Amino acid sequence: MSPVRRIAAIALGAALLAAAADGAAAPGIPRTPDGYLLAVPPYRFEFPRDHASHPGYRTEWWYYTGHLGAADRTFGFELTFFRVGIDRSRENDPSRWAFHTLHFAHFALTDLEGGRFFFDEKLGRPGLGLAGADSSTLHAWIDDWSVRLDGDGVTHLLRAASGTFGIELALAPQKPPVFHGESGVSRKAEGLGRASHYYSLTRLAGPGTVTLEGRDHPVDGLVWMDHEFGSNQLAEDQEGWDWFSIQLDDGRDLMLYRMRLEDGGTDPHSSGTLIERDGRARHLPREAFTIEAHGEWKSPNTSAVYPAGWTLRVPSADLVLEVTPNVVDQELVTGGTVNVHYWEGSVRASGRSGGRPLAGRGYVELTGYAGDVPGF
């Protein structure tokens, strides 16, 4: 999950791409008033098709977070590519500058030993090929930032560089895709289509390079990838969300999200997924877990107050985790057209499961604490 509601409120490719994406969906899928497909059940994921772009839906993102180990230090990173449909009626416009789709990307690097956080963003339109998302294969890009599948159809190639920091990674999945929610749909709120089609590759691993302040660091990475697409996810009474991805040292992975309501409550459509060592996934409805926030950190940039730690419990797995930010200041303050602010950062986890000690690493995303609710 990632911030884009403001972009959608301000309002790929040509008609051929949109028609291809619509044709991949089953007939009779409901649409928004302006013609975008809604995420409704049932949906059957197919690969490699679903790694690619789905321009029939308003909003889509390819989201990578993880930890990269060098000889003398460890880095956390986020690299996310967003595609937002603005005006479907202009997709047939012969002008290559017709404003029907917006692409933007966020890139962040956390130097864990140095306690430093770096962030940059890019924004672009599909005109002249300077930004885009391919509807036939995994390839999203803005200028020289990109994610794509290698020629082997398996390896994910990531590249981004900004000023004093950058990454290049070649990552292969260690587990099969995990489908979140039920019947191919991850619900976020009550109502038709308030959902997304959402899958993850919870363990991508491989070599690469982190560049920081003129020095190249050879690294090995363990990375989490999310891909979501939909058109009408959030409800008006929702304030934001707290999202967690944790890679545990016993080989399991955990995803949880809490949809926060304006009255302080939790939306009953909050949910999660527990992924076993062999890749088998178990859907966790709202009543199957708890998230208890504690501590706080006040941003010097936005004055937003964020939680600074959490206790996660999954009673059916006898799992209790204490989750702590590795660096407290990992707030992304964006500018320009996007202009949304959220906390997205590297965390560590420790706890117990089945009476045995347990540790892990992960990422947490916190939205809605610093103004308008990001989302769509």
TIBA-76269 format. One record per residue (C-alpha): residue number from 1; residue in one letter; x, y, z. Coordinates in Angstrom, 2 decimals. Layout:
<rs>
<num = NUM&residu = A&xx = X&yy = Y&zz = Z>
...
</rs>
This chain:
<rs>
<num = 1&residu = M&xx = 0.00&yy = 0.00&zz = 0.00>
<num = 2&residu = S&xx = 1.28&yy = 3.47&zz = -0.96>
<num = 3&residu = P&xx = 0.12&yy = 7.09&zz = -1.07>
<num = 4&residu = V&xx = -1.84&yy = 8.33&zz = -4.08>
<num = 5&residu = R&xx = -5.35&yy = 9.65&zz = -3.12>
<num = 6&residu = R&xx = -4.38&yy = 13.27&zz = -3.61>
<num = 7&residu = I&xx = -3.13&yy = 12.49&zz = -7.13>
<num = 8&residu = A&xx = -6.35&yy = 10.71&zz = -8.06>
<num = 9&residu = A&xx = -8.39&yy = 13.62&zz = -6.72>
<num = 10&residu = I&xx = -6.43&yy = 16.08&zz = -8.93>
<num = 11&residu = A&xx = -7.84&yy = 14.61&zz = -11.69>
<num = 12&residu = L&xx = -1.23&yy = 4.43&zz = -19.87>
<num = 13&residu = G&xx = -0.45&yy = 4.29&zz = -22.50>
<num = 14&residu = A&xx = -2.57&yy = 4.63&zz = -25.58>
<num = 15&residu = A&xx = -5.98&yy = 3.08&zz = -26.21>
<num = 16&residu = L&xx = -4.35&yy = -0.17&zz = -27.32>
<num = 17&residu = L&xx = -2.80&yy = -0.69&zz = -23.89>
<num = 18&residu = A&xx = -6.04&yy = 0.11&zz = -22.09>
<num = 19&residu = A&xx = -7.96&yy = -2.27&zz = -24.32>
<num = 20&residu = A&xx = -5.45&yy = -5.03&zz = -23.65>
<num = 21&residu = A&xx = -5.78&yy = -4.59&zz = -19.90>
<num = 22&residu = D&xx = -9.58&yy = -4.48&zz = -20.04>
<num = 23&residu = G&xx = -9.62&yy = -7.61&zz = -22.15>
<num = 24&residu = A&xx = -7.59&yy = -9.47&zz = -19.54>
<num = 25&residu = A&xx = -10.37&yy = -8.92&zz = -17.01>
<num = 26&residu = A&xx = -13.53&yy = -11.02&zz = -16.97>
<num = 27&residu = P&xx = -16.56&yy = -9.45&zz = -18.74>
<num = 28&residu = G&xx = -19.05&yy = -7.62&zz = -16.59>
<num = 29&residu = I&xx = -16.60&yy = -6.13&zz = -14.08>
<num = 30&residu = P&xx = -18.11&yy = -2.91&zz = -12.67>
<num = 31&residu = R&xx = -16.43&yy = 0.42&zz = -13.31>
<num = 32&residu = T&xx = -16.11&yy = 3.83&zz = -11.76>
<num = 33&residu = P&xx = -18.24&yy = 6.60&zz = -13.30>
<num = 34&residu = D&xx = -15.21&yy = 7.71&zz = -15.33>
<num = 35&residu = G&xx = -14.56&yy = 4.24&zz = -16.72>
<num = 36&residu = Y&xx = -11.90&yy = 2.56&zz = -14.58>
<num = 37&residu = L&xx = -12.30&yy = -1.07&zz = -13.52>
<num = 38&residu = L&xx = -13.13&yy = -1.82&zz = -9.88>
<num = 39&residu = A&xx = -11.30&yy = -4.53&zz = -7.93>
<num = 40&residu = V&xx = -14.03&yy = -7.09&zz = -7.24>
<num = 41&residu = P&xx = -14.00&yy = -10.86&zz = -6.65>
<num = 42&residu = P&xx = -13.26&yy = -13.28&zz = -8.05>
<num = 43&residu = Y&xx = -9.92&yy = -12.47&zz = -9.60>
<num = 44&residu = R&xx = -7.46&yy = -15.13&zz = -10.75>
<num = 45&residu = F&xx = -3.84&yy = -14.04&zz = -10.86>
<num = 46&residu = E&xx = -1.78&yy = -15.21&zz = -13.82>
<num = 47&residu = F&xx = 1.94&yy = -14.75&zz = -14.39>
<num = 48&residu = P&xx = 3.81&yy = -13.25&zz = -16.07>
<num = 49&residu = R&xx = 0.73&yy = -11.20&zz = -17.10>
<num = 50&residu = D&xx = 0.04&yy = -9.78&zz = -13.65>
<num = 51&residu = H&xx = 3.59&yy = -8.54&zz = -13.11>
<num = 52&residu = A&xx = 2.86&yy = -6.06&zz = -15.91>
<num = 53&residu = S&xx = 0.80&yy = -2.88&zz = -15.87>
<num = 54&residu = H&xx = -3.03&yy = -2.87&zz = -15.70>
<num = 55&residu = P&xx = -4.06&yy = 0.48&zz = -17.23>
<num = 56&residu = G&xx = -7.74&yy = -0.47&zz = -17.05>
<num = 57&residu = Y&xx = -7.47&yy = 0.29&zz = -13.31>
<num = 58&residu = R&xx = -6.94&yy = 3.81&zz = -12.05>
<num = 59&residu = T&xx = -4.05&yy = 3.23&zz = -9.67>
<num = 60&residu = E&xx = -1.14&yy = 0.81&zz = -9.54>
<num = 61&residu = W&xx = 2.23&yy = 0.49&zz = -7.85>
<num = 62&residu = W&xx = 5.30&yy = -1.73&zz = -7.81>
<num = 63&residu = Y&xx = 6.87&yy = -1.46&zz = -4.39>
<num = 64&residu = Y&xx = 10.24&yy = -2.83&zz = -3.21>
<num = 65&residu = T&xx = 11.61&yy = -2.60&zz = 0.33>
<num = 66&residu = G&xx = 14.38&yy = -4.52&zz = 2.00>
<num = 67&residu = H&xx = 17.77&yy = -4.69&zz = 3.62>
<num = 68&residu = L&xx = 21.10&yy = -4.78&zz = 1.84>
<num = 69&residu = G&xx = 24.17&yy = -6.08&zz = 3.64>
<num = 70&residu = A&xx = 27.66&yy = -4.79&zz = 2.81>
<num = 71&residu = A&xx = 30.98&yy = -5.76&zz = 4.39>
<num = 72&residu = D&xx = 30.89&yy = -2.97&zz = 6.97>
<num = 73&residu = R&xx = 27.29&yy = -1.79&zz = 7.15>
<num = 74&residu = T&xx = 23.63&yy = -2.47&zz = 6.40>
<num = 75&residu = F&xx = 21.22&yy = -0.39&zz = 4.37>
<num = 76&residu = G&xx = 17.45&yy = -0.31&zz = 4.22>
<num = 77&residu = F&xx = 15.76&yy = 0.93&zz = 1.06>
<num = 78&residu = E&xx = 12.42&yy = 1.66&zz = -0.60>
<num = 79&residu = L&xx = 11.90&yy = 2.00&zz = -4.35>
<num = 80&residu = T&xx = 8.31&yy = 2.40&zz = -5.57>
<num = 81&residu = F&xx = 6.88&yy = 3.17&zz = -9.00>
<num = 82&residu = F&xx = 3.33&yy = 4.52&zz = -9.21>
<num = 83&residu = R&xx = 0.94&yy = 4.79&zz = -12.15>
<num = 84&residu = V&xx = -2.22&yy = 6.89&zz = -11.73>
<num = 85&residu = G&xx = -4.92&yy = 7.25&zz = -14.37>
<num = 86&residu = I&xx = -6.14&yy = 10.84&zz = -14.62>
<num = 87&residu = D&xx = -8.52&yy = 10.91&zz = -17.59>
<num = 88&residu = R&xx = -9.44&yy = 7.79&zz = -19.59>
<num = 89&residu = S&xx = -11.26&yy = 9.88&zz = -22.18>
<num = 90&residu = R&xx = -7.92&yy = 11.35&zz = -23.33>
<num = 91&residu = E&xx = -6.20&yy = 8.01&zz = -23.94>
<num = 92&residu = N&xx = -7.23&yy = 8.22&zz = -27.62>
<num = 93&residu = D&xx = -5.91&yy = 11.75&zz = -27.99>
<num = 94&residu = P&xx = -3.37&yy = 11.82&zz = -30.85>
<num = 95&residu = S&xx = -1.16&yy = 14.23&zz = -28.93>
<num = 96&residu = R&xx = 1.67&yy = 12.51&zz = -27.09>
<num = 97&residu = W&xx = 1.34&yy = 15.23&zz = -24.45>
<num = 98&residu = A&xx = -2.32&yy = 14.44&zz = -23.63>
<num = 99&residu = F&xx = -2.54&yy = 14.31&zz = -19.82>
<num = 100&residu = H&xx = -4.28&yy = 11.00&zz = -19.14>
<num = 101&residu = T&xx = -1.74&yy = 9.24&zz = -16.90>
<num = 102&residu = L&xx = 0.74&yy = 10.32&zz = -14.26>
<num = 103&residu = H&xx = 3.82&yy = 8.35&zz = -13.19>
<num = 104&residu = F&xx = 5.89&yy = 9.06&zz = -10.11>
<num = 105&residu = A&xx = 8.49&yy = 7.22&zz = -8.05>
<num = 106&residu = H&xx = 9.90&yy = 7.36&zz = -4.53>
<num = 107&residu = F&xx = 13.41&yy = 6.22&zz = -3.61>
<num = 108&residu = A&xx = 14.71&yy = 6.16&zz = -0.04>
<num = 109&residu = L&xx = 17.89&yy = 4.78&zz = 1.52>
<num = 110&residu = T&xx = 18.56&yy = 4.30&zz = 5.25>
<num = 111&residu = D&xx = 22.13&yy = 3.97&zz = 6.49>
<num = 112&residu = L&xx = 21.51&yy = 1.88&zz = 9.61>
<num = 113&residu = E&xx = 24.97&yy = 2.24&zz = 11.17>
<num = 114&residu = G&xx = 25.16&yy = 5.94&zz = 10.42>
<num = 115&residu = G&xx = 21.56&yy = 6.62&zz = 11.47>
<num = 116&residu = R&xx = 20.95&yy = 8.62&zz = 8.28>
<num = 117&residu = F&xx = 17.99&yy = 8.74&zz = 5.89>
<num = 118&residu = F&xx = 18.04&yy = 9.85&zz = 2.25>
<num = 119&residu = F&xx = 15.04&yy = 10.42&zz = -0.01>
<num = 120&residu = D&xx = 14.27&yy = 11.62&zz = -3.52>
<num = 121&residu = E&xx = 11.33&yy = 11.47&zz = -5.95>
<num = 122&residu = K&xx = 10.61&yy = 11.69&zz = -9.66>
<num = 123&residu = L&xx = 7.49&yy = 12.68&zz = -11.57>
<num = 124&residu = G&xx = 6.67&yy = 12.20&zz = -15.24>
<num = 125&residu = R&xx = 4.13&yy = 11.65&zz = -18.02>
<num = 126&residu = P&xx = 4.30&yy = 8.85&zz = -20.61>
<num = 127&residu = G&xx = 4.95&yy = 11.34&zz = -23.44>
<num = 128&residu = L&xx = 8.11&yy = 10.63&zz = -25.48>
<num = 129&residu = G&xx = 8.83&yy = 7.48&zz = -23.48>
<num = 130&residu = L&xx = 10.44&yy = 9.31&zz = -20.56>
<num = 131&residu = A&xx = 8.15&yy = 7.54&zz = -18.07>
<num = 132&residu = G&xx = 5.89&yy = 4.54&zz = -18.34>
<num = 133&residu = A&xx = 4.73&yy = 1.09&zz = -17.31>
<num = 134&residu = D&xx = 4.62&yy = -1.76&zz = -19.81>
<num = 135&residu = S&xx = 1.37&yy = -3.74&zz = -20.06>
<num = 136&residu = S&xx = 3.07&yy = -6.84&zz = -21.51>
<num = 137&residu = T&xx = 5.90&yy = -7.39&zz = -19.01>
<num = 138&residu = L&xx = 7.26&yy = -6.03&zz = -15.75>
<num = 139&residu = H&xx = 8.91&yy = -2.74&zz = -16.70>
<num = 140&residu = A&xx = 8.21&yy = 0.56&zz = -14.98>
<num = 141&residu = W&xx = 10.47&yy = 3.59&zz = -15.29>
<num = 142&residu = I&xx = 10.97&yy = 7.31&zz = -14.96>
<num = 143&residu = D&xx = 14.11&yy = 8.64&zz = -16.65>
<num = 144&residu = D&xx = 16.97&yy = 6.39&zz = -15.46>
<num = 145&residu = W&xx = 15.06&yy = 4.90&zz = -12.50>
<num = 146&residu = S&xx = 13.56&yy = 1.54&zz = -13.40>
<num = 147&residu = V&xx = 12.42&yy = -1.92&zz = -12.43>
<num = 148&residu = R&xx = 12.17&yy = -4.67&zz = -15.01>
<num = 149&residu = L&xx = 12.41&yy = -8.40&zz = -15.51>
<num = 150&residu = D&xx = 15.66&yy = -9.71&zz = -16.88>
<num = 151&residu = G&xx = 15.65&yy = -11.77&zz = -20.07>
<num = 152&residu = D&xx = 15.32&yy = -14.92&zz = -17.96>
<num = 153&residu = G&xx = 11.78&yy = -13.82&zz = -17.02>
<num = 154&residu = V&xx = 12.60&yy = -14.35&zz = -13.33>
<num = 155&residu = T&xx = 15.20&yy = -11.87&zz = -12.07>
<num = 156&residu = H&xx = 14.04&yy = -8.41&zz = -11.00>
<num = 157&residu = L&xx = 16.48&yy = -5.66&zz = -11.99>
<num = 158&residu = L&xx = 16.22&yy = -2.45&zz = -9.94>
<num = 159&residu = R&xx = 18.07&yy = 0.76&zz = -10.61>
<num = 160&residu = A&xx = 17.87&yy = 4.24&zz = -9.10>
<num = 161&residu = A&xx = 20.39&yy = 6.98&zz = -8.42>
<num = 162&residu = S&xx = 20.01&yy = 10.45&zz = -6.98>
<num = 163&residu = G&xx = 22.86&yy = 12.78&zz = -6.11>
<num = 164&residu = T&xx = 24.95&yy = 11.04&zz = -3.47>
<num = 165&residu = F&xx = 23.03&yy = 7.75&zz = -3.21>
<num = 166&residu = G&xx = 21.88&yy = 4.97&zz = -5.52>
<num = 167&residu = I&xx = 21.25&yy = 1.23&zz = -5.95>
<num = 168&residu = E&xx = 21.52&yy = -1.45&zz = -8.60>
<num = 169&residu = L&xx = 20.11&yy = -4.88&zz = -7.69>
<num = 170&residu = A&xx = 19.46&yy = -8.22&zz = -9.38>
<num = 171&residu = L&xx = 16.91&yy = -10.16&zz = -7.30>
<num = 172&residu = A&xx = 15.42&yy = -13.62&zz = -7.72>
<num = 173&residu = P&xx = 12.28&yy = -14.81&zz = -5.87>
<num = 174&residu = Q&xx = 12.83&yy = -17.41&zz = -3.14>
<num = 175&residu = K&xx = 9.10&yy = -18.12&zz = -2.69>
<num = 176&residu = P&xx = 6.10&yy = -18.15&zz = -5.05>
<num = 177&residu = P&xx = 3.76&yy = -15.14&zz = -5.21>
<num = 178&residu = V&xx = 1.43&yy = -14.65&zz = -2.24>
<num = 179&residu = F&xx = -2.14&yy = -13.46&zz = -2.92>
<num = 180&residu = H&xx = -3.52&yy = -11.27&zz = -0.14>
<num = 181&residu = G&xx = -7.15&yy = -11.22&zz = 0.92>
<num = 182&residu = E&xx = -9.73&yy = -13.67&zz = -0.40>
<num = 183&residu = S&xx = -10.84&yy = -14.59&zz = -3.93>
<num = 184&residu = G&xx = -8.11&yy = -12.41&zz = -5.40>
<num = 185&residu = V&xx = -9.26&yy = -9.25&zz = -3.59>
<num = 186&residu = S&xx = -7.74&yy = -7.38&zz = -0.64>
<num = 187&residu = R&xx = -10.60&yy = -5.45&zz = 0.98>
<num = 188&residu = K&xx = -9.89&yy = -2.08&zz = 2.60>
<num = 189&residu = A&xx = -13.39&yy = -0.77&zz = 3.38>
<num = 190&residu = E&xx = -17.09&yy = -1.54&zz = 3.02>
<num = 191&residu = G&xx = -18.56&yy = -0.96&zz = -0.42>
<num = 192&residu = L&xx = -18.24&yy = -2.11&zz = -4.01>
<num = 193&residu = G&xx = -14.66&yy = -2.03&zz = -5.24>
<num = 194&residu = R&xx = -13.12&yy = -0.53&zz = -2.10>
<num = 195&residu = A&xx = -10.30&yy = -2.99&zz = -2.52>
<num = 196&residu = S&xx = -7.28&yy = -3.88&zz = -4.59>
<num = 197&residu = H&xx = -5.82&yy = -6.88&zz = -6.34>
<num = 198&residu = Y&xx = -2.69&yy = -7.36&zz = -4.24>
<num = 199&residu = Y&xx = 0.12&yy = -9.90&zz = -4.33>
<num = 200&residu = S&xx = 3.65&yy = -10.03&zz = -2.92>
<num = 201&residu = L&xx = 6.96&yy = -11.70&zz = -3.52>
<num = 202&residu = T&xx = 8.00&yy = -11.77&zz = 0.13>
<num = 203&residu = R&xx = 11.60&yy = -12.91&zz = -0.38>
<num = 204&residu = L&xx = 13.66&yy = -11.71&zz = -3.30>
<num = 205&residu = A&xx = 17.40&yy = -12.23&zz = -2.88>
<num = 206&residu = G&xx = 20.50&yy = -11.42&zz = -4.83>
<num = 207&residu = P&xx = 23.57&yy = -9.25&zz = -5.29>
<num = 208&residu = G&xx = 23.93&yy = -5.61&zz = -6.13>
<num = 209&residu = T&xx = 25.60&yy = -2.32&zz = -5.35>
<num = 210&residu = V&xx = 24.71&yy = 0.58&zz = -3.07>
<num = 211&residu = T&xx = 26.41&yy = 3.88&zz = -3.86>
<num = 212&residu = L&xx = 26.69&yy = 6.38&zz = -1.04>
<num = 213&residu = E&xx = 28.69&yy = 9.60&zz = -1.12>
<num = 214&residu = G&xx = 30.98&yy = 8.47&zz = -3.89>
<num = 215&residu = R&xx = 31.68&yy = 4.99&zz = -2.54>
<num = 216&residu = D&xx = 30.31&yy = 1.76&zz = -4.05>
<num = 217&residu = H&xx = 29.30&yy = -0.94&zz = -1.56>
<num = 218&residu = P&xx = 28.84&yy = -4.50&zz = -2.92>
<num = 219&residu = V&xx = 25.76&yy = -5.90&zz = -1.17>
<num = 220&residu = D&xx = 23.52&yy = -8.93&zz = -0.88>
<num = 221&residu = G&xx = 19.86&yy = -8.20&zz = -0.40>
<num = 222&residu = L&xx = 16.69&yy = -9.66&zz = 1.06>
<num = 223&residu = V&xx = 13.79&yy = -7.74&zz = -0.42>
<num = 224&residu = W&xx = 9.98&yy = -7.66&zz = -0.25>
<num = 225&residu = M&xx = 7.96&yy = -6.75&zz = -3.37>
<num = 226&residu = D&xx = 4.30&yy = -5.64&zz = -3.43>
<num = 227&residu = H&xx = 2.20&yy = -5.07&zz = -6.54>
<num = 228&residu = E&xx = -1.30&yy = -3.62&zz = -6.18>
<num = 229&residu = F&xx = -3.86&yy = -2.28&zz = -8.62>
<num = 230&residu = G&xx = -7.42&yy = -1.02&zz = -8.18>
<num = 231&residu = S&xx = -9.58&yy = 2.08&zz = -8.58>
<num = 232&residu = N&xx = -11.50&yy = 3.03&zz = -5.44>
<num = 233&residu = Q&xx = -9.92&yy = 1.74&zz = -2.27>
<num = 234&residu = L&xx = -10.57&yy = 3.99&zz = 0.73>
<num = 235&residu = A&xx = -13.71&yy = 5.22&zz = 2.50>
<num = 236&residu = E&xx = -14.39&yy = 8.77&zz = 3.68>
<num = 237&residu = D&xx = -14.30&yy = 7.83&zz = 7.37>
<num = 238&residu = Q&xx = -10.80&yy = 6.33&zz = 7.12>
<num = 239&residu = E&xx = -7.90&yy = 8.44&zz = 8.37>
<num = 240&residu = G&xx = -4.99&yy = 6.36&zz = 7.07>
<num = 241&residu = W&xx = -3.26&yy = 3.04&zz = 7.59>
<num = 242&residu = D&xx = -0.42&yy = 1.30&zz = 9.42>
<num = 243&residu = W&xx = 1.18&yy = -1.41&zz = 7.25>
<num = 244&residu = F&xx = 3.82&yy = -3.97&zz = 8.24>
<num = 245&residu = S&xx = 6.00&yy = -6.41&zz = 6.31>
<num = 246&residu = I&xx = 8.28&yy = -8.61&zz = 8.43>
<num = 247&residu = Q&xx = 10.76&yy = -11.24&zz = 7.23>
<num = 248&residu = L&xx = 11.41&yy = -13.59&zz = 10.17>
<num = 249&residu = D&xx = 14.64&yy = -15.47&zz = 10.76>
<num = 250&residu = D&xx = 12.76&yy = -18.79&zz = 10.96>
<num = 251&residu = G&xx = 11.83&yy = -18.44&zz = 7.27>
<num = 252&residu = R&xx = 8.27&yy = -17.15&zz = 7.72>
<num = 253&residu = D&xx = 6.95&yy = -13.77&zz = 6.58>
<num = 254&residu = L&xx = 4.16&yy = -11.60&zz = 7.95>
<num = 255&residu = M&xx = 2.09&yy = -8.81&zz = 6.38>
<num = 256&residu = L&xx = -0.47&yy = -6.85&zz = 8.43>
<num = 257&residu = Y&xx = -2.39&yy = -3.66&zz = 7.78>
<num = 258&residu = R&xx = -4.63&yy = -1.65&zz = 10.08>
<num = 259&residu = M&xx = -7.04&yy = 0.77&zz = 8.39>
<num = 260&residu = R&xx = -7.44&yy = 3.60&zz = 10.92>
<num = 261&residu = L&xx = -10.80&yy = 5.34&zz = 11.27>
<num = 262&residu = E&xx = -11.23&yy = 9.04&zz = 12.02>
<num = 263&residu = D&xx = -12.85&yy = 8.20&zz = 15.38>
<num = 264&residu = G&xx = -9.72&yy = 6.30&zz = 16.47>
<num = 265&residu = G&xx = -11.09&yy = 2.84&zz = 15.75>
<num = 266&residu = T&xx = -9.95&yy = 0.14&zz = 13.35>
<num = 267&residu = D&xx = -11.88&yy = -0.73&zz = 10.20>
<num = 268&residu = P&xx = -13.10&yy = -4.35&zz = 10.29>
<num = 269&residu = H&xx = -11.69&yy = -4.90&zz = 6.80>
<num = 270&residu = S&xx = -8.13&yy = -4.62&zz = 8.11>
<num = 271&residu = S&xx = -6.33&yy = -7.91&zz = 7.54>
<num = 272&residu = G&xx = -3.03&yy = -9.67&zz = 6.98>
<num = 273&residu = T&xx = -1.24&yy = -12.77&zz = 5.71>
<num = 274&residu = L&xx = 1.14&yy = -15.20&zz = 7.40>
<num = 275&residu = I&xx = 3.44&yy = -16.95&zz = 4.94>
<num = 276&residu = E&xx = 5.09&yy = -20.22&zz = 5.93>
<num = 277&residu = R&xx = 8.64&yy = -21.30&zz = 5.10>
<num = 278&residu = D&xx = 7.42&yy = -23.31&zz = 2.10>
<num = 279&residu = G&xx = 5.36&yy = -20.40&zz = 0.72>
<num = 280&residu = R&xx = 1.92&yy = -21.54&zz = 1.93>
<num = 281&residu = A&xx = -0.11&yy = -18.49&zz = 2.94>
<num = 282&residu = R&xx = -2.82&yy = -18.08&zz = 5.58>
<num = 283&residu = H&xx = -5.27&yy = -15.16&zz = 5.42>
<num = 284&residu = L&xx = -5.59&yy = -13.30&zz = 8.73>
<num = 285&residu = P&xx = -8.93&yy = -11.49&zz = 9.18>
<num = 286&residu = R&xx = -9.16&yy = -8.53&zz = 11.55>
<num = 287&residu = E&xx = -9.94&yy = -10.65&zz = 14.60>
<num = 288&residu = A&xx = -6.89&yy = -12.90&zz = 14.05>
<num = 289&residu = F&xx = -4.25&yy = -10.33&zz = 15.08>
<num = 290&residu = T&xx = -3.62&yy = -7.21&zz = 17.15>
<num = 291&residu = I&xx = -1.39&yy = -4.19&zz = 16.60>
<num = 292&residu = E&xx = -0.54&yy = -2.12&zz = 19.67>
<num = 293&residu = A&xx = 1.33&yy = 1.12&zz = 19.03>
<num = 294&residu = H&xx = 3.57&yy = 2.65&zz = 21.70>
<num = 295&residu = G&xx = 6.02&yy = 5.53&zz = 21.93>
<num = 296&residu = E&xx = 5.99&yy = 8.48&zz = 19.58>
<num = 297&residu = W&xx = 8.20&yy = 10.60&zz = 17.35>
<num = 298&residu = K&xx = 7.39&yy = 14.15&zz = 16.26>
<num = 299&residu = S&xx = 8.59&yy = 15.12&zz = 12.82>
<num = 300&residu = P&xx = 10.66&yy = 18.31&zz = 12.67>
<num = 301&residu = N&xx = 9.54&yy = 18.71&zz = 9.04>
<num = 302&residu = T&xx = 5.74&yy = 18.35&zz = 9.25>
<num = 303&residu = S&xx = 5.08&yy = 18.35&zz = 13.04>
<num = 304&residu = A&xx = 3.23&yy = 15.07&zz = 12.56>
<num = 305&residu = V&xx = 3.36&yy = 12.69&zz = 15.52>
<num = 306&residu = Y&xx = 4.00&yy = 9.05&zz = 14.55>
<num = 307&residu = P&xx = 4.11&yy = 5.89&zz = 16.66>
<num = 308&residu = A&xx = 7.68&yy = 4.81&zz = 17.43>
<num = 309&residu = G&xx = 7.14&yy = 1.13&zz = 18.19>
<num = 310&residu = W&xx = 4.56&yy = -1.64&zz = 18.04>
<num = 311&residu = T&xx = 3.60&yy = -4.99&zz = 19.52>
<num = 312&residu = L&xx = 2.19&yy = -7.44&zz = 16.96>
<num = 313&residu = R&xx = 0.29&yy = -10.54&zz = 18.06>
<num = 314&residu = V&xx = -1.02&yy = -13.46&zz = 16.01>
<num = 315&residu = P&xx = -2.50&yy = -15.82&zz = 18.65>
<num = 316&residu = S&xx = -3.21&yy = -18.71&zz = 16.26>
<num = 317&residu = A&xx = 0.53&yy = -18.89&zz = 15.49>
<num = 318&residu = D&xx = 1.54&yy = -18.21&zz = 19.11>
<num = 319&residu = L&xx = 3.47&yy = -15.27&zz = 17.67>
<num = 320&residu = V&xx = 4.37&yy = -12.06&zz = 19.54>
<num = 321&residu = L&xx = 6.74&yy = -9.48&zz = 18.05>
<num = 322&residu = E&xx = 8.14&yy = -6.20&zz = 19.30>
<num = 323&residu = V&xx = 8.82&yy = -3.95&zz = 16.30>
<num = 324&residu = T&xx = 11.19&yy = -0.99&zz = 16.57>
<num = 325&residu = P&xx = 12.35&yy = 1.59&zz = 14.00>
<num = 326&residu = N&xx = 16.04&yy = 1.34&zz = 13.16>
<num = 327&residu = V&xx = 16.09&yy = 5.11&zz = 12.62>
<num = 328&residu = V&xx = 13.25&yy = 7.27&zz = 13.97>
<num = 329&residu = D&xx = 13.39&yy = 9.90&zz = 11.21>
<num = 330&residu = Q&xx = 12.36&yy = 8.03&zz = 8.05>
<num = 331&residu = E&xx = 9.60&yy = 10.39&zz = 6.95>
<num = 332&residu = L&xx = 9.14&yy = 10.98&zz = 3.22>
<num = 333&residu = V&xx = 8.23&yy = 14.61&zz = 2.60>
<num = 334&residu = T&xx = 7.23&yy = 14.91&zz = -1.05>
<num = 335&residu = G&xx = 6.70&yy = 18.01&zz = -3.13>
<num = 336&residu = G&xx = 5.30&yy = 19.15&zz = -6.43>
<num = 337&residu = T&xx = 2.04&yy = 17.66&zz = -7.66>
<num = 338&residu = V&xx = 2.16&yy = 14.72&zz = -5.25>
<num = 339&residu = N&xx = 2.62&yy = 16.72&zz = -2.04>
<num = 340&residu = V&xx = 1.87&yy = 13.92&zz = 0.43>
<num = 341&residu = H&xx = 3.93&yy = 13.05&zz = 3.49>
<num = 342&residu = Y&xx = 4.25&yy = 9.67&zz = 5.16>
<num = 343&residu = W&xx = 6.62&yy = 7.58&zz = 7.28>
<num = 344&residu = E&xx = 8.15&yy = 4.56&zz = 5.59>
<num = 345&residu = G&xx = 11.05&yy = 2.94&zz = 7.33>
<num = 346&residu = S&xx = 13.35&yy = 0.08&zz = 8.19>
<num = 347&residu = V&xx = 12.45&yy = -1.77&zz = 11.39>
<num = 348&residu = R&xx = 13.73&yy = -4.68&zz = 13.46>
<num = 349&residu = A&xx = 11.58&yy = -7.29&zz = 15.18>
<num = 350&residu = S&xx = 12.16&yy = -9.53&zz = 18.18>
<num = 351&residu = G&xx = 9.85&yy = -11.83&zz = 20.08>
<num = 352&residu = R&xx = 8.73&yy = -15.40&zz = 20.50>
<num = 353&residu = S&xx = 6.76&yy = -18.06&zz = 18.66>
<num = 354&residu = G&xx = 5.89&yy = -21.43&zz = 20.09>
<num = 355&residu = G&xx = 8.05&yy = -20.66&zz = 23.12>
<num = 356&residu = R&xx = 11.17&yy = -20.03&zz = 21.01>
<num = 357&residu = P&xx = 12.97&yy = -16.70&zz = 20.52>
<num = 358&residu = L&xx = 12.50&yy = -15.05&zz = 17.16>
<num = 359&residu = A&xx = 13.92&yy = -12.07&zz = 15.28>
<num = 360&residu = G&xx = 13.41&yy = -10.41&zz = 11.95>
<num = 361&residu = R&xx = 13.62&yy = -7.33&zz = 9.77>
<num = 362&residu = G&xx = 11.01&yy = -5.44&zz = 7.87>
<num = 363&residu = Y&xx = 9.40&yy = -2.20&zz = 6.80>
<num = 364&residu = V&xx = 6.52&yy = -0.15&zz = 8.23>
<num = 365&residu = E&xx = 4.39&yy = 2.41&zz = 6.38>
<num = 366&residu = L&xx = 2.34&yy = 5.01&zz = 8.28>
<num = 367&residu = T&xx = -0.06&yy = 7.26&zz = 6.37>
<num = 368&residu = G&xx = -2.56&yy = 9.92&zz = 7.38>
<num = 369&residu = Y&xx = -0.54&yy = 11.30&zz = 10.29>
<num = 370&residu = A&xx = 0.70&yy = 14.34&zz = 8.35>
<num = 371&residu = G&xx = -2.37&yy = 15.77&zz = 6.65>
<num = 372&residu = D&xx = -4.54&yy = 14.50&zz = 3.83>
<num = 373&residu = V&xx = -5.08&yy = 10.74&zz = 3.67>
<num = 374&residu = P&xx = -2.89&yy = 9.25&zz = 0.98>
<num = 375&residu = G&xx = -4.45&yy = 6.46&zz = -0.99>
<num = 376&residu = F&xx = -7.11&yy = 6.10&zz = -3.65>
</rs>
